[in-house]
Amino acid sequence: MRICTFLAVLAFATAVNANGLSLEDPEGLQVVSHAKDFAQVLGFKPQRGVCDTVIMKYCQQAFNDDLGITSYADWNSPKTLLLVINKQYKKGLDQGLLPLCAARQKFYSCLGTNYDLCMNRLAFVKKGKTLENATLYVQIFKQLDFECNGGSIQSTQKWGCIESVREDPNYKNAVKQCTDSYNNVTRQAHGDPAVHCKAGGQLAMCFSIIFEQKCGTDIAWWECERTRVAFQIDGYCPQMNCVHGIFPDVGQGGKNIAKMTLESMGNHPFLRIQEEAMKAAGVH
């Protein structure tokens, strides 16, 4: 099976800035990085130990070597790492996704008990790395973990459908509407963690319904879960969840939300995503 089109592992790797989420790769699959005020609102996951930097450097180099990465791509330059991973996915399933998952498994085994200690934004921030780089780097591996493990069946069996949605001319505008909705809500949150978490749940729903019409509920779940594991990076939004056919119950006073369906890909796709998703999530 050969898919020559572009798939971004962290497609919606976003810039960390005071103005909310901004799309780094609007044409790729999406992932969530937070604005600076998000960390101030929800804080960081406690670090219960110290990441062994010697082992971390060794394992990262081994990961890069396995994928033939010759550029400087690690926690100091996660955007470069994102670009080379995107290039890897461009090779298709057999030559792209599967070797990447094999390299991720070796990386995980290499770190051993250090994995959870090192996959923590606070570990990098304490060593002087920027919040933006720390967040993006950890999210890269959080999503790889899901795509290669919990979501591996969907990743491998429906890769072609996922790509066809991403390649649709309307995809870029659809993800922008989802992101704009999130930003509009959180800018008015006034530091309320419940609003940030609830808006994050709405964002995951919004991304997932882009895929539901063409690829079915399993891929809608897959995309929702990909977004959730990235957004939920430090575990401070436990209400977020992704359920087949039912949008998650997010935030205090949230509701189980009946799934929304999109119009056909060829007939006004993605209309009213922002309005309907926000209304369904109960975010005003």
LINURBEL-V17106 format. One record per residue. NEAR is the number of other C-alpha atoms within 8 Angstrom. Layout:
BEGIN
NEAR, NEAR
END
This chain:
BEGIN
5, 7, 9, 7, 8, 10, 11, 14, 14, 13, 14, 14, 13, 14, 12, 13, 9, 7, 7, 12, 15, 8, 10, 9, 11, 12, 9, 13, 12, 15, 14, 11, 15, 15, 13, 11, 9, 10, 10, 7, 9, 8, 7, 8, 9, 5, 9, 5, 5, 8, 9, 8, 6, 6, 8, 11, 8, 8, 11, 10, 8, 9, 12, 11, 9, 8, 10, 6, 9, 6, 5, 7, 12, 10, 9, 7, 10, 12, 9, 11, 11, 12, 8, 9, 10, 12, 9, 13, 14, 12, 13, 14, 13, 10, 9, 12, 11, 9, 10, 10, 10, 8, 11, 12, 8, 9, 12, 9, 7, 7, 11, 7, 6, 9, 9, 7, 13, 11, 9, 12, 12, 11, 13, 12, 11, 7, 6, 6, 10, 8, 10, 9, 13, 14, 11, 13, 11, 12, 14, 11, 10, 11, 13, 11, 10, 12, 11, 10, 7, 8, 10, 10, 7, 11, 10, 8, 6, 10, 10, 7, 9, 11, 11, 8, 11, 11, 8, 8, 5, 8, 12, 10, 7, 11, 11, 10, 10, 13, 11, 8, 11, 13, 11, 8, 12, 12, 9, 6, 9, 6, 6, 8, 8, 8, 11, 11, 13, 15, 12, 12, 14, 13, 13, 13, 12, 12, 14, 14, 12, 13, 14, 13, 12, 9, 12, 9, 9, 9, 14, 15, 12, 11, 12, 13, 11, 12, 14, 14, 12, 13, 11, 11, 10, 7, 7, 7, 7, 7, 8, 15, 11, 11, 8, 9, 7, 10, 12, 13, 12, 14, 11, 6, 4, 10, 9, 8, 10, 7, 7, 5, 7, 11, 10, 9, 9, 5, 6, 8, 10, 10, 7, 7, 11, 10, 7, 8, 12, 12, 9, 8, 12, 8, 9, 5
END
